Amino acid sequence: MKNAVLSVGAEFPAFAKKAVVSIEKGKEFYEISSEEIKASGKWMVMFWWPKDFTFVCPTEIAEFNKHYQDFADRDAILIGASTDSEFVHLAWRNNHDDLRGLQFPMLADTSKSLAQELGILEAEEKIAYRATFVVDPQGIVRWTSVYDLSVGRNVKEVLRVMDALQSDELCPCNWQKGEATIKA
């Protein structure tokens, strides 16, 4: 039996996981917890990729990094994640030009428990699908998207959805921040 993907309105699962936060010797690792994020009062955007040292994944990670300040401007904590270990994340960061300067943590879900709870663990290889979760400051999932392993996502769409969610208005199709919302 397959787990269903955690969807809108569900509480994001509690977690405490090691993450790579730096390539500076002695400052590489930090444990991130859902409690710490909730206590910050910020939104959380957690995006998952299947495997380190692959081809589509670094294009997405680099694009999220390019827009790191855009997420910060929306009062959001950005976290990247996969089922690879923190040591594999660190090796990849050290060996990939586009990943050395990451401004957000790379979460290591080596037990695959969080990916399993989120319903995004691929059945055969037990790796995470390309999933994105936007979670409000109360820890409630407000948006989720899941892509096939071979298809990269659109970071600007994640930002657009965040703008719409944070507007607390009715937003029509293709709505962009600054455009008129719908008055019911």
C-alpha positions as CSV (number, residue, x, y, z in Angstrom):
1,M,0.0,0.0,0.0
2,K,1.3,3.4,-1.0
3,N,1.2,6.4,1.4
4,A,-0.8,9.3,0.2
5,V,1.1,12.6,-0.2
6,L,0.5,14.9,2.7
7,S,-1.8,17.6,1.4
8,V,-3.3,21.0,2.0
9,G,-4.7,21.4,5.5
10,A,-2.6,18.7,7.1
11,E,-0.1,19.4,9.9
12,F,3.5,19.0,8.7
13,P,5.1,16.1,10.6
14,A,7.4,16.8,13.6
15,F,11.1,16.2,12.7
16,A,14.6,16.7,13.9
17,K,17.2,16.0,11.3
18,K,20.9,16.7,10.6
19,A,21.6,19.1,7.8
20,V,24.6,20.6,6.0
21,V,24.6,24.3,6.5
22,S,28.2,25.2,5.6
23,I,31.3,23.9,3.9
24,E,33.5,25.6,6.5
25,K,35.5,23.0,8.5
26,G,33.9,22.4,11.9
27,K,30.7,24.3,11.0
28,E,29.3,21.9,8.4
29,F,26.4,20.3,10.3
30,Y,23.4,21.5,12.3
31,E,20.3,19.7,13.5
32,I,17.1,21.3,12.3
33,S,13.8,20.7,14.0
34,S,10.2,21.4,13.2
35,E,9.9,22.9,16.8
36,E,12.6,25.4,16.0
37,I,11.0,26.4,12.7
38,K,7.5,26.7,14.4
39,A,9.1,28.9,17.2
40,S,10.5,31.2,14.5
41,G,6.9,32.3,13.5
42,K,8.0,32.0,9.8
43,W,6.7,30.1,6.8
44,M,8.7,27.1,5.7
45,V,9.3,26.0,2.2
46,M,10.8,22.5,2.1
47,F,11.7,21.1,-1.3
48,W,12.9,17.5,-1.9
49,W,15.0,16.0,-4.7
50,P,15.7,12.3,-5.4
51,K,19.5,11.9,-5.2
52,D,22.7,13.9,-4.8
53,F,25.3,13.7,-7.6
54,T,22.6,13.6,-10.3
55,F,21.7,15.9,-13.2
56,V,18.3,17.6,-12.8
57,C,18.6,18.1,-9.0
58,P,21.5,20.6,-9.0
59,T,19.7,22.8,-11.5
60,E,16.7,23.1,-9.1
61,I,18.9,23.6,-6.0
62,A,20.9,26.3,-7.7
63,E,17.6,28.0,-8.8
64,F,16.2,27.9,-5.3
65,N,19.5,29.4,-4.1
66,K,19.3,32.2,-6.7
67,H,15.9,33.1,-5.2
68,Y,16.9,32.6,-1.5
69,Q,16.4,36.3,-0.7
70,D,12.9,36.2,-2.4
71,F,11.9,33.5,0.1
72,A,13.5,35.4,3.0
73,D,11.5,38.6,1.9
74,R,8.4,36.5,2.2
75,D,9.3,35.6,5.8
76,A,10.0,32.0,4.8
77,I,12.7,29.5,5.9
78,L,13.9,27.6,2.8
79,I,15.1,24.0,3.3
80,G,16.3,21.5,0.7
81,A,16.1,17.8,1.5
82,S,16.8,14.3,0.2
83,T,17.2,10.8,1.6
84,D,21.0,11.1,1.2
85,S,23.2,11.5,4.3
86,E,24.7,14.7,5.5
87,F,28.1,13.4,4.5
88,V,26.9,12.8,0.9
89,H,25.4,16.3,0.9
90,L,28.7,17.8,2.1
91,A,30.7,16.0,-0.5
92,W,28.3,17.1,-3.3
93,R,28.5,20.7,-2.1
94,N,32.2,20.6,-2.0
95,N,32.4,19.1,-5.5
96,H,29.7,21.1,-7.4
97,D,30.4,24.7,-8.3
98,D,26.7,25.6,-8.2
99,L,26.2,24.2,-4.7
100,R,29.2,25.6,-2.7
101,G,27.6,28.9,-1.9
102,L,24.2,27.6,-0.8
103,Q,22.4,29.9,1.6
104,F,19.9,27.3,2.9
105,P,20.4,23.9,4.7
106,M,20.5,20.6,2.9
107,L,18.4,18.3,5.2
108,A,19.5,14.6,5.4
109,D,16.6,12.2,5.9
110,T,18.7,9.1,6.0
111,S,16.1,7.1,7.9
112,K,13.6,8.0,5.1
113,S,11.1,8.5,7.9
114,L,10.1,12.1,7.0
115,A,9.8,11.3,3.3
116,Q,7.7,8.3,4.3
117,E,5.4,10.5,6.5
118,L,5.1,13.0,3.7
119,G,4.0,10.3,1.3
120,I,6.8,11.1,-1.2
121,L,9.0,8.0,-1.0
122,E,9.3,6.3,-4.4
123,A,8.5,2.6,-4.0
124,E,11.3,0.9,-5.8
125,E,14.5,2.9,-5.0
126,K,13.1,4.4,-1.7
127,I,14.2,7.9,-2.8
128,A,12.1,11.0,-2.5
129,Y,10.1,12.4,-5.4
130,R,10.6,16.0,-6.4
131,A,8.2,17.5,-3.9
132,T,7.7,21.0,-2.5
133,F,5.7,21.8,0.6
134,V,4.7,25.4,1.7
135,V,3.9,25.4,5.4
136,D,2.4,28.3,7.2
137,P,3.7,29.6,10.6
138,Q,1.3,27.4,12.5
139,G,2.8,24.3,10.8
140,I,-0.1,23.6,8.4
141,V,0.6,22.6,4.8
142,R,-0.8,25.3,2.5
143,W,0.5,24.0,-0.8
144,T,2.2,20.9,-2.1
145,S,3.5,19.8,-5.5
146,V,5.0,16.6,-6.6
147,Y,6.9,16.0,-9.8
148,D,8.0,12.9,-11.6
149,L,11.7,12.0,-11.0
150,S,12.8,13.3,-14.4
151,V,11.0,16.7,-14.4
152,G,12.4,19.8,-12.7
153,R,10.1,22.3,-11.0
154,N,9.5,26.0,-11.4
155,V,10.8,28.0,-8.5
156,K,9.0,31.2,-9.7
157,E,5.7,29.3,-9.4
158,V,6.5,28.5,-5.7
159,L,7.1,32.2,-5.1
160,R,3.9,33.1,-6.9
161,V,1.9,30.6,-4.8
162,M,3.5,32.0,-1.6
163,D,2.5,35.6,-2.7
164,A,-1.1,34.4,-3.3
165,L,-1.3,32.5,0.0
166,Q,0.1,35.5,1.9
167,S,-2.3,37.9,0.3
168,D,-5.3,36.3,2.2
169,E,-7.3,37.2,-0.9
170,L,-9.0,35.3,-3.7
171,C,-6.4,35.1,-6.4
172,P,-7.5,34.3,-10.0
173,C,-5.6,32.0,-12.4
174,N,-2.1,33.2,-13.3
175,W,-2.4,35.9,-10.6
176,Q,0.9,37.8,-9.9
177,K,1.7,39.9,-6.9
178,G,0.4,43.5,-7.4
179,E,-2.5,42.4,-9.7
180,A,-6.1,42.7,-8.7
181,T,-7.6,40.0,-6.6
182,I,-11.2,38.8,-6.7
183,K,-13.8,40.5,-4.5
184,A,-16.6,38.1,-3.7
